[in-house]
Amino acid sequence: KRSYVYLDGGDQLVRASFDCSVTFAGAETITVVAQQHSTTRVVEQCTGKQGNFTNEYWFENGGKLRKSKELLVLGWGHLDLARVIDGG
């Protein structure tokens, strides 16, 4: 289950609920700012009354999230995020 809460055009909070499933899509090498990273890609597919969407996540060894493509707002699209700098 996943729930999103957002403001509609009338400044009212609207909750949208979804049923989601997660699958491991396998190993994938990605490039983030000219650096290659070995990752495991995970795909989350969600369906609900308000629509359907897919989120994607790229995890490195140890479970660190290197990159994600996640729903921002239904009808607007996705937001791509990437971890560029690693802490010491």
PyMOL Python script that loads the backbone (N, CA, C, O; Angstrom):
from pymol import cmd

cmd.read_pdbstr("""\
ATOM      1  N   LYS A   1       0.848  -1.197   0.000  1.00  0.00           N
ATOM      2  CA  LYS A   1       0.000   0.000   0.000  1.00  0.00           C
ATOM      3  C   LYS A   1       0.877   1.239   0.000  1.00  0.00           C
ATOM      4  O   LYS A   1       1.916   1.274   0.660  1.00  0.00           O
ATOM      5  N   ARG A   2       0.458   2.253  -0.740  1.00  0.00           N
ATOM      6  CA  ARG A   2       1.146   3.546  -0.761  1.00  0.00           C
ATOM      7  C   ARG A   2       0.069   4.616  -0.813  1.00  0.00           C
ATOM      8  O   ARG A   2      -0.947   4.468  -1.492  1.00  0.00           O
ATOM      9  N   SER A   3       0.312   5.699  -0.081  1.00  0.00           N
ATOM     10  CA  SER A   3      -0.638   6.795  -0.014  1.00  0.00           C
ATOM     11  C   SER A   3       0.072   8.102  -0.318  1.00  0.00           C
ATOM     12  O   SER A   3       1.156   8.355   0.207  1.00  0.00           O
ATOM     13  N   TYR A   4      -0.523   8.932  -1.156  1.00  0.00           N
ATOM     14  CA  TYR A   4      -0.012  10.268  -1.458  1.00  0.00           C
ATOM     15  C   TYR A   4      -1.053  11.282  -1.000  1.00  0.00           C
ATOM     16  O   TYR A   4      -2.253  11.069  -1.167  1.00  0.00           O
ATOM     17  N   VAL A   5      -0.589  12.379  -0.425  1.00  0.00           N
ATOM     18  CA  VAL A   5      -1.477  13.472  -0.031  1.00  0.00           C
ATOM     19  C   VAL A   5      -0.982  14.719  -0.742  1.00  0.00           C
ATOM     20  O   VAL A   5       0.208  15.035  -0.696  1.00  0.00           O
ATOM     21  N   TYR A   6      -1.889  15.428  -1.396  1.00  0.00           N
ATOM     22  CA  TYR A   6      -1.509  16.638  -2.122  1.00  0.00           C
ATOM     23  C   TYR A   6      -2.625  17.665  -2.029  1.00  0.00           C
ATOM     24  O   TYR A   6      -3.762  17.337  -1.691  1.00  0.00           O
ATOM     25  N   LEU A   7      -2.284  18.921  -2.337  1.00  0.00           N
ATOM     26  CA  LEU A   7      -3.279  19.999  -2.371  1.00  0.00           C
ATOM     27  C   LEU A   7      -3.903  20.059  -3.753  1.00  0.00           C
ATOM     28  O   LEU A   7      -3.197  20.049  -4.761  1.00  0.00           O
ATOM     29  N   ASP A   8      -5.227  20.120  -3.799  1.00  0.00           N
ATOM     30  CA  ASP A   8      -5.896  20.274  -5.089  1.00  0.00           C
ATOM     31  C   ASP A   8      -6.008  21.761  -5.425  1.00  0.00           C
ATOM     32  O   ASP A   8      -5.494  22.600  -4.685  1.00  0.00           O
ATOM     33  N   GLY A   9      -6.664  22.090  -6.516  1.00  0.00           N
ATOM     34  CA  GLY A   9      -6.809  23.474  -6.962  1.00  0.00           C
ATOM     35  C   GLY A   9      -7.567  24.359  -6.000  1.00  0.00           C
ATOM     36  O   GLY A   9      -7.458  25.583  -6.081  1.00  0.00           O
ATOM     37  N   GLY A  10      -8.342  23.775  -5.081  1.00  0.00           N
ATOM     38  CA  GLY A  10      -9.099  24.544  -4.100  1.00  0.00           C
ATOM     39  C   GLY A  10      -8.436  24.565  -2.726  1.00  0.00           C
ATOM     40  O   GLY A  10      -9.092  24.856  -1.726  1.00  0.00           O
ATOM     41  N   ASP A  11      -7.136  24.259  -2.672  1.00  0.00           N
ATOM     42  CA  ASP A  11      -6.370  24.217  -1.428  1.00  0.00           C
ATOM     43  C   ASP A  11      -6.912  23.197  -0.429  1.00  0.00           C
ATOM     44  O   ASP A  11      -6.815  23.394   0.782  1.00  0.00           O
ATOM     45  N   GLN A  12      -7.475  22.122  -0.935  1.00  0.00           N
ATOM     46  CA  GLN A  12      -7.972  21.040  -0.082  1.00  0.00           C
ATOM     47  C   GLN A  12      -7.019  19.854  -0.184  1.00  0.00           C
ATOM     48  O   GLN A  12      -6.532  19.528  -1.267  1.00  0.00           O
ATOM     49  N   LEU A  13      -6.758  19.206   0.965  1.00  0.00           N
ATOM     50  CA  LEU A  13      -5.917  18.014   0.954  1.00  0.00           C
ATOM     51  C   LEU A  13      -6.683  16.851   0.335  1.00  0.00           C
ATOM     52  O   LEU A  13      -7.836  16.596   0.685  1.00  0.00           O
ATOM     53  N   VAL A  14      -6.041  16.158  -0.575  1.00  0.00           N
ATOM     54  CA  VAL A  14      -6.624  14.996  -1.232  1.00  0.00           C
ATOM     55  C   VAL A  14      -5.678  13.819  -1.020  1.00  0.00           C
ATOM     56  O   VAL A  14      -4.476  13.933  -1.261  1.00  0.00           O
ATOM     57  N   ARG A  15      -6.215  12.697  -0.574  1.00  0.00           N
ATOM     58  CA  ARG A  15      -5.409  11.483  -0.381  1.00  0.00           C
ATOM     59  C   ARG A  15      -5.704  10.517  -1.523  1.00  0.00           C
ATOM     60  O   ARG A  15      -6.859  10.233  -1.841  1.00  0.00           O
ATOM     61  N   ALA A  16      -4.637  10.024  -2.123  1.00  0.00           N
ATOM     62  CA  ALA A  16      -4.756   9.022  -3.177  1.00  0.00           C
ATOM     63  C   ALA A  16      -4.066   7.755  -2.697  1.00  0.00           C
ATOM     64  O   ALA A  16      -2.904   7.801  -2.292  1.00  0.00           O
ATOM     65  N   SER A  17      -4.767   6.621  -2.735  1.00  0.00           N
ATOM     66  CA  SER A  17      -4.220   5.348  -2.263  1.00  0.00           C
ATOM     67  C   SER A  17      -3.965   4.412  -3.438  1.00  0.00           C
ATOM     68  O   SER A  17      -4.710   4.399  -4.418  1.00  0.00           O
ATOM     69  N   PHE A  18      -2.895   3.630  -3.318  1.00  0.00           N
ATOM     70  CA  PHE A  18      -2.482   2.739  -4.397  1.00  0.00           C
ATOM     71  C   PHE A  18      -2.059   1.396  -3.838  1.00  0.00           C
ATOM     72  O   PHE A  18      -1.560   1.307  -2.717  1.00  0.00           O
ATOM     73  N   ASP A  19      -2.262   0.348  -4.628  1.00  0.00           N
ATOM     74  CA  ASP A  19      -1.717  -0.973  -4.348  1.00  0.00           C
ATOM     75  C   ASP A  19      -0.457  -1.105  -5.191  1.00  0.00           C
ATOM     76  O   ASP A  19      -0.490  -0.903  -6.405  1.00  0.00           O
ATOM     77  N   CYS A  20       0.651  -1.444  -4.547  1.00  0.00           N
ATOM     78  CA  CYS A  20       1.932  -1.478  -5.248  1.00  0.00           C
ATOM     79  C   CYS A  20       2.596  -2.845  -5.116  1.00  0.00           C
ATOM     80  O   CYS A  20       2.437  -3.542  -4.114  1.00  0.00           O
ATOM     81  N   SER A  21       3.342  -3.206  -6.155  1.00  0.00           N
ATOM     82  CA  SER A  21       4.156  -4.418  -6.118  1.00  0.00           C
ATOM     83  C   SER A  21       5.581  -4.042  -6.511  1.00  0.00           C
ATOM     84  O   SER A  21       5.798  -3.140  -7.321  1.00  0.00           O
ATOM     85  N   VAL A  22       6.536  -4.738  -5.934  1.00  0.00           N
ATOM     86  CA  VAL A  22       7.955  -4.455  -6.162  1.00  0.00           C
ATOM     87  C   VAL A  22       8.599  -5.673  -6.802  1.00  0.00           C
ATOM     88  O   VAL A  22       8.394  -6.803  -6.359  1.00  0.00           O
ATOM     89  N   THR A  23       9.389  -5.429  -7.858  1.00  0.00           N
ATOM     90  CA  THR A  23      10.136  -6.506  -8.496  1.00  0.00           C
ATOM     91  C   THR A  23      11.596  -6.083  -8.647  1.00  0.00           C
ATOM     92  O   THR A  23      11.904  -4.907  -8.839  1.00  0.00           O
ATOM     93  N   PHE A  24      12.480  -7.065  -8.555  1.00  0.00           N
ATOM     94  CA  PHE A  24      13.901  -6.833  -8.786  1.00  0.00           C
ATOM     95  C   PHE A  24      14.160  -7.027 -10.275  1.00  0.00           C
ATOM     96  O   PHE A  24      13.939  -8.111 -10.816  1.00  0.00           O
ATOM     97  N   ALA A  25      14.628  -5.971 -10.932  1.00  0.00           N
ATOM     98  CA  ALA A  25      14.839  -6.009 -12.377  1.00  0.00           C
ATOM     99  C   ALA A  25      16.245  -6.476 -12.746  1.00  0.00           C
ATOM    100  O   ALA A  25      16.534  -6.670 -13.927  1.00  0.00           O
ATOM    101  N   GLY A  26      17.121  -6.658 -11.764  1.00  0.00           N
ATOM    102  CA  GLY A  26      18.449  -7.194 -12.024  1.00  0.00           C
ATOM    103  C   GLY A  26      19.549  -6.163 -11.933  1.00  0.00           C
ATOM    104  O   GLY A  26      19.320  -4.996 -11.615  1.00  0.00           O
ATOM    105  N   ALA A  27      20.757  -6.628 -12.224  1.00  0.00           N
ATOM    106  CA  ALA A  27      21.945  -5.777 -12.144  1.00  0.00           C
ATOM    107  C   ALA A  27      21.954  -4.782 -13.300  1.00  0.00           C
ATOM    108  O   ALA A  27      21.559  -5.101 -14.421  1.00  0.00           O
ATOM    109  N   GLU A  28      22.416  -3.568 -12.999  1.00  0.00           N
ATOM    110  CA  GLU A  28      22.503  -2.535 -14.029  1.00  0.00           C
ATOM    111  C   GLU A  28      23.620  -1.561 -13.659  1.00  0.00           C
ATOM    112  O   GLU A  28      23.722  -1.129 -12.510  1.00  0.00           O
ATOM    113  N   THR A  29      24.444  -1.224 -14.626  1.00  0.00           N
ATOM    114  CA  THR A  29      25.475  -0.209 -14.428  1.00  0.00           C
ATOM    115  C   THR A  29      24.908   1.117 -14.902  1.00  0.00           C
ATOM    116  O   THR A  29      24.455   1.235 -16.040  1.00  0.00           O
ATOM    117  N   ILE A  30      24.934   2.127 -14.014  1.00  0.00           N
ATOM    118  CA  ILE A  30      24.405   3.443 -14.354  1.00  0.00           C
ATOM    119  C   ILE A  30      25.528   4.469 -14.278  1.00  0.00           C
ATOM    120  O   ILE A  30      26.540   4.248 -13.613  1.00  0.00           O
ATOM    121  N   THR A  31      25.342   5.582 -14.959  1.00  0.00           N
ATOM    122  CA  THR A  31      26.303   6.667 -14.927  1.00  0.00           C
ATOM    123  C   THR A  31      25.663   7.876 -14.275  1.00  0.00           C
ATOM    124  O   THR A  31      24.589   8.323 -14.678  1.00  0.00           O
ATOM    125  N   VAL A  32      26.339   8.401 -13.255  1.00  0.00           N
ATOM    126  CA  VAL A  32      25.896   9.609 -12.567  1.00  0.00           C
ATOM    127  C   VAL A  32      27.075  10.576 -12.598  1.00  0.00           C
ATOM    128  O   VAL A  32      28.103  10.320 -11.973  1.00  0.00           O
ATOM    129  N   VAL A  33      26.934  11.668 -13.312  1.00  0.00           N
ATOM    130  CA  VAL A  33      27.973  12.686 -13.470  1.00  0.00           C
ATOM    131  C   VAL A  33      29.309  12.029 -13.828  1.00  0.00           C
ATOM    132  O   VAL A  33      30.296  12.166 -13.106  1.00  0.00           O
ATOM    133  N   ALA A  34      29.320  11.325 -14.936  1.00  0.00           N
ATOM    134  CA  ALA A  34      30.513  10.705 -15.523  1.00  0.00           C
ATOM    135  C   ALA A  34      31.140   9.606 -14.670  1.00  0.00           C
ATOM    136  O   ALA A  34      32.246   9.159 -14.974  1.00  0.00           O
ATOM    137  N   GLN A  35      30.470   9.163 -13.619  1.00  0.00           N
ATOM    138  CA  GLN A  35      30.951   8.065 -12.782  1.00  0.00           C
ATOM    139  C   GLN A  35      30.020   6.864 -12.948  1.00  0.00           C
ATOM    140  O   GLN A  35      28.800   6.994 -12.843  1.00  0.00           O
ATOM    141  N   GLN A  36      30.605   5.700 -13.207  1.00  0.00           N
ATOM    142  CA  GLN A  36      29.798   4.494 -13.338  1.00  0.00           C
ATOM    143  C   GLN A  36      29.620   3.823 -11.982  1.00  0.00           C
ATOM    144  O   GLN A  36      30.524   3.813 -11.147  1.00  0.00           O
ATOM    145  N   HIS A  37      28.427   3.260 -11.789  1.00  0.00           N
ATOM    146  CA  HIS A  37      28.087   2.601 -10.528  1.00  0.00           C
ATOM    147  C   HIS A  37      27.364   1.289 -10.833  1.00  0.00           C
ATOM    148  O   HIS A  37      26.446   1.248 -11.653  1.00  0.00           O
ATOM    149  N   SER A  38      27.786   0.232 -10.168  1.00  0.00           N
ATOM    150  CA  SER A  38      27.108  -1.065 -10.275  1.00  0.00           C
ATOM    151  C   SER A  38      25.938  -1.065  -9.302  1.00  0.00           C
ATOM    152  O   SER A  38      26.114  -0.843  -8.104  1.00  0.00           O
ATOM    153  N   THR A  39      24.751  -1.313  -9.821  1.00  0.00           N
ATOM    154  CA  THR A  39      23.551  -1.241  -8.995  1.00  0.00           C
ATOM    155  C   THR A  39      22.621  -2.421  -9.269  1.00  0.00           C
ATOM    156  O   THR A  39      22.811  -3.192 -10.210  1.00  0.00           O
ATOM    157  N   THR A  40      21.618  -2.529  -8.417  1.00  0.00           N
ATOM    158  CA  THR A  40      20.483  -3.418  -8.646  1.00  0.00           C
ATOM    159  C   THR A  40      19.260  -2.537  -8.836  1.00  0.00           C
ATOM    160  O   THR A  40      18.957  -1.696  -7.990  1.00  0.00           O
ATOM    161  N   ARG A  41      18.558  -2.726  -9.943  1.00  0.00           N
ATOM    162  CA  ARG A  41      17.378  -1.920 -10.255  1.00  0.00           C
ATOM    163  C   ARG A  41      16.136  -2.588  -9.672  1.00  0.00           C
ATOM    164  O   ARG A  41      15.919  -3.788  -9.835  1.00  0.00           O
ATOM    165  N   VAL A  42      15.329  -1.777  -8.988  1.00  0.00           N
ATOM    166  CA  VAL A  42      14.083  -2.236  -8.386  1.00  0.00           C
ATOM    167  C   VAL A  42      12.947  -1.411  -8.983  1.00  0.00           C
ATOM    168  O   VAL A  42      13.032  -0.185  -9.055  1.00  0.00           O
ATOM    169  N   VAL A  43      11.888  -2.086  -9.408  1.00  0.00           N
ATOM    170  CA  VAL A  43      10.749  -1.415 -10.040  1.00  0.00           C
ATOM    171  C   VAL A  43       9.519  -1.593  -9.158  1.00  0.00           C
ATOM    172  O   VAL A  43       9.188  -2.703  -8.740  1.00  0.00           O
ATOM    173  N   GLU A  44       8.851  -0.477  -8.886  1.00  0.00           N
ATOM    174  CA  GLU A  44       7.628  -0.475  -8.085  1.00  0.00           C
ATOM    175  C   GLU A  44       6.475  -0.042  -8.995  1.00  0.00           C
ATOM    176  O   GLU A  44       6.476   1.076  -9.509  1.00  0.00           O
ATOM    177  N   GLN A  45       5.496  -0.924  -9.193  1.00  0.00           N
ATOM    178  CA  GLN A  45       4.338  -0.606 -10.026  1.00  0.00           C
ATOM    179  C   GLN A  45       3.119  -0.453  -9.134  1.00  0.00           C
ATOM    180  O   GLN A  45       2.810  -1.327  -8.324  1.00  0.00           O
ATOM    181  N   CYS A  46       2.419   0.690  -9.299  1.00  0.00           N
ATOM    182  CA  CYS A  46       1.288   1.008  -8.429  1.00  0.00           C
ATOM    183  C   CYS A  46       0.033   1.280  -9.251  1.00  0.00           C
ATOM    184  O   CYS A  46       0.089   1.894 -10.317  1.00  0.00           O
ATOM    185  N   THR A  47      -1.100   0.809  -8.733  1.00  0.00           N
ATOM    186  CA  THR A  47      -2.386   1.046  -9.386  1.00  0.00           C
ATOM    187  C   THR A  47      -3.386   1.537  -8.350  1.00  0.00           C
ATOM    188  O   THR A  47      -3.346   1.131  -7.188  1.00  0.00           O
ATOM    189  N   GLY A  48      -4.279   2.412  -8.782  1.00  0.00           N
ATOM    190  CA  GLY A  48      -5.309   2.939  -7.899  1.00  0.00           C
ATOM    191  C   GLY A  48      -6.410   3.592  -8.697  1.00  0.00           C
ATOM    192  O   GLY A  48      -6.328   3.669  -9.922  1.00  0.00           O
ATOM    193  N   LYS A  49      -7.440   4.064  -8.020  1.00  0.00           N
ATOM    194  CA  LYS A  49      -8.572   4.709  -8.683  1.00  0.00           C
ATOM    195  C   LYS A  49      -8.148   5.955  -9.457  1.00  0.00           C
ATOM    196  O   LYS A  49      -8.744   6.295 -10.479  1.00  0.00           O
ATOM    197  N   GLN A  50      -7.100   6.640  -8.952  1.00  0.00           N
ATOM    198  CA  GLN A  50      -6.661   7.890  -9.563  1.00  0.00           C
ATOM    199  C   GLN A  50      -5.723   7.664 -10.753  1.00  0.00           C
ATOM    200  O   GLN A  50      -5.439   8.603 -11.497  1.00  0.00           O
ATOM    201  N   GLY A  51      -5.245   6.451 -10.940  1.00  0.00           N
ATOM    202  CA  GLY A  51      -4.347   6.153 -12.048  1.00  0.00           C
ATOM    203  C   GLY A  51      -3.276   5.149 -11.664  1.00  0.00           C
ATOM    204  O   GLY A  51      -3.293   4.577 -10.574  1.00  0.00           O
ATOM    205  N   ASN A  52      -2.354   4.950 -12.577  1.00  0.00           N
ATOM    206  CA  ASN A  52      -1.262   3.999 -12.396  1.00  0.00           C
ATOM    207  C   ASN A  52       0.064   4.736 -12.559  1.00  0.00           C
ATOM    208  O   ASN A  52       0.138   5.746 -13.258  1.00  0.00           O
ATOM    209  N   PHE A  53       1.103   4.229 -11.914  1.00  0.00           N
ATOM    210  CA  PHE A  53       2.433   4.796 -12.116  1.00  0.00           C
ATOM    211  C   PHE A  53       3.489   3.763 -11.761  1.00  0.00           C
ATOM    212  O   PHE A  53       3.214   2.760 -11.102  1.00  0.00           O
ATOM    213  N   THR A  54       4.701   4.039 -12.215  1.00  0.00           N
ATOM    214  CA  THR A  54       5.846   3.180 -11.949  1.00  0.00           C
ATOM    215  C   THR A  54       6.980   4.023 -11.381  1.00  0.00           C
ATOM    216  O   THR A  54       7.327   5.062 -11.943  1.00  0.00           O
ATOM    217  N   ASN A  55       7.550   3.582 -10.280  1.00  0.00           N
ATOM    218  CA  ASN A  55       8.756   4.191  -9.710  1.00  0.00           C
ATOM    219  C   ASN A  55       9.908   3.231  -9.937  1.00  0.00           C
ATOM    220  O   ASN A  55       9.716   2.016  -9.970  1.00  0.00           O
ATOM    221  N   GLU A  56      11.129   3.788 -10.095  1.00  0.00           N
ATOM    222  CA  GLU A  56      12.315   2.963 -10.270  1.00  0.00           C
ATOM    223  C   GLU A  56      13.386   3.413  -9.277  1.00  0.00           C
ATOM    224  O   GLU A  56      13.530   4.601  -8.990  1.00  0.00           O
ATOM    225  N   TYR A  57      14.138   2.430  -8.758  1.00  0.00           N
ATOM    226  CA  TYR A  57      15.185   2.694  -7.778  1.00  0.00           C
ATOM    227  C   TYR A  57      16.421   1.897  -8.168  1.00  0.00           C
ATOM    228  O   TYR A  57      16.313   0.751  -8.605  1.00  0.00           O
ATOM    229  N   TRP A  58      17.603   2.506  -8.008  1.00  0.00           N
ATOM    230  CA  TRP A  58      18.867   1.849  -8.288  1.00  0.00           C
ATOM    231  C   TRP A  58      19.685   1.827  -7.000  1.00  0.00           C
ATOM    232  O   TRP A  58      20.146   2.868  -6.532  1.00  0.00           O
ATOM    233  N   PHE A  59      19.865   0.623  -6.425  1.00  0.00           N
ATOM    234  CA  PHE A  59      20.576   0.446  -5.163  1.00  0.00           C
ATOM    235  C   PHE A  59      21.963  -0.122  -5.402  1.00  0.00           C
ATOM    236  O   PHE A  59      22.154  -1.000  -6.244  1.00  0.00           O
ATOM    237  N   GLU A  60      22.937   0.396  -4.644  1.00  0.00           N
ATOM    238  CA  GLU A  60      24.284  -0.148  -4.681  1.00  0.00           C
ATOM    239  C   GLU A  60      24.418  -1.202  -3.577  1.00  0.00           C
ATOM    240  O   GLU A  60      23.511  -1.384  -2.766  1.00  0.00           O
ATOM    241  N   ASN A  61      25.563  -1.891  -3.561  1.00  0.00           N
ATOM    242  CA  ASN A  61      25.834  -2.854  -2.477  1.00  0.00           C
ATOM    243  C   ASN A  61      25.690  -2.160  -1.142  1.00  0.00           C
ATOM    244  O   ASN A  61      26.061  -0.996  -0.998  1.00  0.00           O
ATOM    245  N   GLY A  62      25.160  -2.859  -0.178  1.00  0.00           N
ATOM    246  CA  GLY A  62      24.951  -2.295   1.147  1.00  0.00           C
ATOM    247  C   GLY A  62      23.634  -1.554   1.270  1.00  0.00           C
ATOM    248  O   GLY A  62      23.337  -0.999   2.328  1.00  0.00           O
ATOM    249  N   GLY A  63      22.834  -1.533   0.204  1.00  0.00           N
ATOM    250  CA  GLY A  63      21.515  -0.916   0.270  1.00  0.00           C
ATOM    251  C   GLY A  63      21.478   0.580   0.065  1.00  0.00           C
ATOM    252  O   GLY A  63      20.428   1.194   0.257  1.00  0.00           O
ATOM    253  N   LYS A  64      22.612   1.202  -0.327  1.00  0.00           N
ATOM    254  CA  LYS A  64      22.606   2.649  -0.581  1.00  0.00           C
ATOM    255  C   LYS A  64      21.848   2.960  -1.865  1.00  0.00           C
ATOM    256  O   LYS A  64      22.070   2.335  -2.902  1.00  0.00           O
ATOM    257  N   LEU A  65      20.959   3.925  -1.777  1.00  0.00           N
ATOM    258  CA  LEU A  65      20.203   4.354  -2.956  1.00  0.00           C
ATOM    259  C   LEU A  65      21.066   5.318  -3.760  1.00  0.00           C
ATOM    260  O   LEU A  65      21.429   6.384  -3.262  1.00  0.00           O
ATOM    261  N   ARG A  66      21.400   4.956  -5.002  1.00  0.00           N
ATOM    262  CA  ARG A  66      22.221   5.803  -5.858  1.00  0.00           C
ATOM    263  C   ARG A  66      21.349   6.708  -6.728  1.00  0.00           C
ATOM    264  O   ARG A  66      21.713   7.856  -6.984  1.00  0.00           O
ATOM    265  N   LYS A  67      20.198   6.200  -7.186  1.00  0.00           N
ATOM    266  CA  LYS A  67      19.366   6.958  -8.114  1.00  0.00           C
ATOM    267  C   LYS A  67      17.916   6.493  -7.960  1.00  0.00           C
ATOM    268  O   LYS A  67      17.650   5.342  -7.616  1.00  0.00           O
ATOM    269  N   SER A  68      16.986   7.417  -8.222  1.00  0.00           N
ATOM    270  CA  SER A  68      15.573   7.035  -8.245  1.00  0.00           C
ATOM    271  C   SER A  68      14.818   7.885  -9.257  1.00  0.00           C
ATOM    272  O   SER A  68      15.206   9.009  -9.574  1.00  0.00           O
ATOM    273  N   LYS A  69      13.746   7.321  -9.742  1.00  0.00           N
ATOM    274  CA  LYS A  69      12.797   8.016 -10.623  1.00  0.00           C
ATOM    275  C   LYS A  69      11.440   7.771  -9.988  1.00  0.00           C
ATOM    276  O   LYS A  69      10.890   6.674 -10.085  1.00  0.00           O
ATOM    277  N   GLU A  70      10.890   8.816  -9.323  1.00  0.00           N
ATOM    278  CA  GLU A  70       9.690   8.649  -8.517  1.00  0.00           C
ATOM    279  C   GLU A  70       8.593   9.619  -8.943  1.00  0.00           C
ATOM    280  O   GLU A  70       8.865  10.724  -9.412  1.00  0.00           O
ATOM    281  N   LEU A  71       7.356   9.183  -8.770  1.00  0.00           N
ATOM    282  CA  LEU A  71       6.213  10.028  -9.080  1.00  0.00           C
ATOM    283  C   LEU A  71       6.276  11.299  -8.245  1.00  0.00           C
ATOM    284  O   LEU A  71       6.440  11.244  -7.026  1.00  0.00           O
ATOM    285  N   LEU A  72       6.145  12.433  -8.902  1.00  0.00           N
ATOM    286  CA  LEU A  72       6.070  13.710  -8.198  1.00  0.00           C
ATOM    287  C   LEU A  72       4.611  14.004  -7.888  1.00  0.00           C
ATOM    288  O   LEU A  72       4.233  14.122  -6.722  1.00  0.00           O
ATOM    289  N   VAL A  73       3.794  14.122  -8.921  1.00  0.00           N
ATOM    290  CA  VAL A  73       2.353  14.339  -8.783  1.00  0.00           C
ATOM    291  C   VAL A  73       1.688  13.679  -9.988  1.00  0.00           C
ATOM    292  O   VAL A  73       2.164  13.807 -11.116  1.00  0.00           O
ATOM    293  N   LEU A  74       0.593  12.977  -9.744  1.00  0.00           N
ATOM    294  CA  LEU A  74      -0.158  12.388 -10.858  1.00  0.00           C
ATOM    295  C   LEU A  74      -0.488  13.485 -11.871  1.00  0.00           C
ATOM    296  O   LEU A  74      -0.959  14.560 -11.502  1.00  0.00           O
ATOM    297  N   GLY A  75      -0.241  13.207 -13.120  1.00  0.00           N
ATOM    298  CA  GLY A  75      -0.518  14.183 -14.173  1.00  0.00           C
ATOM    299  C   GLY A  75       0.647  15.117 -14.453  1.00  0.00           C
ATOM    300  O   GLY A  75       0.682  15.757 -15.503  1.00  0.00           O
ATOM    301  N   TRP A  76       1.608  15.207 -13.526  1.00  0.00           N
ATOM    302  CA  TRP A  76       2.788  16.054 -13.741  1.00  0.00           C
ATOM    303  C   TRP A  76       3.969  15.225 -14.208  1.00  0.00           C
ATOM    304  O   TRP A  76       4.732  15.652 -15.075  1.00  0.00           O
ATOM    305  N   GLY A  77       4.119  14.044 -13.637  1.00  0.00           N
ATOM    306  CA  GLY A  77       5.227  13.190 -14.035  1.00  0.00           C
ATOM    307  C   GLY A  77       6.145  12.833 -12.880  1.00  0.00           C
ATOM    308  O   GLY A  77       5.789  12.947 -11.707  1.00  0.00           O
ATOM    309  N   HIS A  78       7.339  12.397 -13.256  1.00  0.00           N
ATOM    310  CA  HIS A  78       8.310  11.875 -12.302  1.00  0.00           C
ATOM    311  C   HIS A  78       9.409  12.884 -11.997  1.00  0.00           C
ATOM    312  O   HIS A  78       9.637  13.840 -12.738  1.00  0.00           O
ATOM    313  N   LEU A  79      10.075  12.636 -10.886  1.00  0.00           N
ATOM    314  CA  LEU A  79      11.233  13.407 -10.465  1.00  0.00           C
ATOM    315  C   LEU A  79      12.415  12.448 -10.435  1.00  0.00           C
ATOM    316  O   LEU A  79      12.351  11.392  -9.805  1.00  0.00           O
ATOM    317  N   ASP A  80      13.499  12.821 -11.124  1.00  0.00           N
ATOM    318  CA  ASP A  80      14.713  12.002 -11.117  1.00  0.00           C
ATOM    319  C   ASP A  80      15.671  12.554 -10.070  1.00  0.00           C
ATOM    320  O   ASP A  80      15.989  13.743 -10.067  1.00  0.00           O
ATOM    321  N   LEU A  81      16.126  11.673  -9.179  1.00  0.00           N
ATOM    322  CA  LEU A  81      17.083  12.049  -8.144  1.00  0.00           C
ATOM    323  C   LEU A  81      18.317  11.153  -8.261  1.00  0.00           C
ATOM    324  O   LEU A  81      18.201   9.977  -8.604  1.00  0.00           O
ATOM    325  N   ALA A  82      19.493  11.709  -7.978  1.00  0.00           N
ATOM    326  CA  ALA A  82      20.720  10.917  -7.997  1.00  0.00           C
ATOM    327  C   ALA A  82      21.648  11.393  -6.902  1.00  0.00           C
ATOM    328  O   ALA A  82      21.779  12.596  -6.673  1.00  0.00           O
ATOM    329  N   ARG A  83      22.294  10.457  -6.223  1.00  0.00           N
ATOM    330  CA  ARG A  83      23.295  10.788  -5.225  1.00  0.00           C
ATOM    331  C   ARG A  83      24.619  10.966  -5.952  1.00  0.00           C
ATOM    332  O   ARG A  83      25.165  10.008  -6.500  1.00  0.00           O
ATOM    333  N   VAL A  84      25.138  12.195  -5.959  1.00  0.00           N
ATOM    334  CA  VAL A  84      26.335  12.532  -6.721  1.00  0.00           C
ATOM    335  C   VAL A  84      27.579  12.420  -5.845  1.00  0.00           C
ATOM    336  O   VAL A  84      28.602  11.898  -6.289  1.00  0.00           O
ATOM    337  N   ILE A  85      27.504  12.900  -4.615  1.00  0.00           N
ATOM    338  CA  ILE A  85      28.654  12.941  -3.725  1.00  0.00           C
ATOM    339  C   ILE A  85      28.449  11.946  -2.585  1.00  0.00           C
ATOM    340  O   ILE A  85      27.391  11.914  -1.956  1.00  0.00           O
ATOM    341  N   ASP A  86      29.468  11.142  -2.329  1.00  0.00           N
ATOM    342  CA  ASP A  86      29.426  10.205  -1.213  1.00  0.00           C
ATOM    343  C   ASP A  86      30.131  10.819  -0.014  1.00  0.00           C
ATOM    344  O   ASP A  86      31.179  11.449  -0.155  1.00  0.00           O
ATOM    345  N   GLY A  87      29.553  10.632   1.163  1.00  0.00           N
ATOM    346  CA  GLY A  87      30.190  11.138   2.382  1.00  0.00           C
ATOM    347  C   GLY A  87      31.435  10.330   2.709  1.00  0.00           C
ATOM    348  O   GLY A  87      31.539   9.156   2.355  1.00  0.00           O
ATOM    349  N   GLY A  88      32.368  10.965   3.382  1.00  0.00           N
ATOM    350  CA  GLY A  88      33.638  10.335   3.746  1.00  0.00           C
ATOM    351  C   GLY A  88      33.475   9.454   4.883  1.00  0.00           C
ATOM    352  O   GLY A  88      34.443   8.837   5.329  1.00  0.00           O
TER     353      GLY A  88
END
""", "prot")
cmd.dss("prot")
cmd.show_as("cartoon", "prot")
cmd.util.cbc("prot")
cmd.orient("prot")
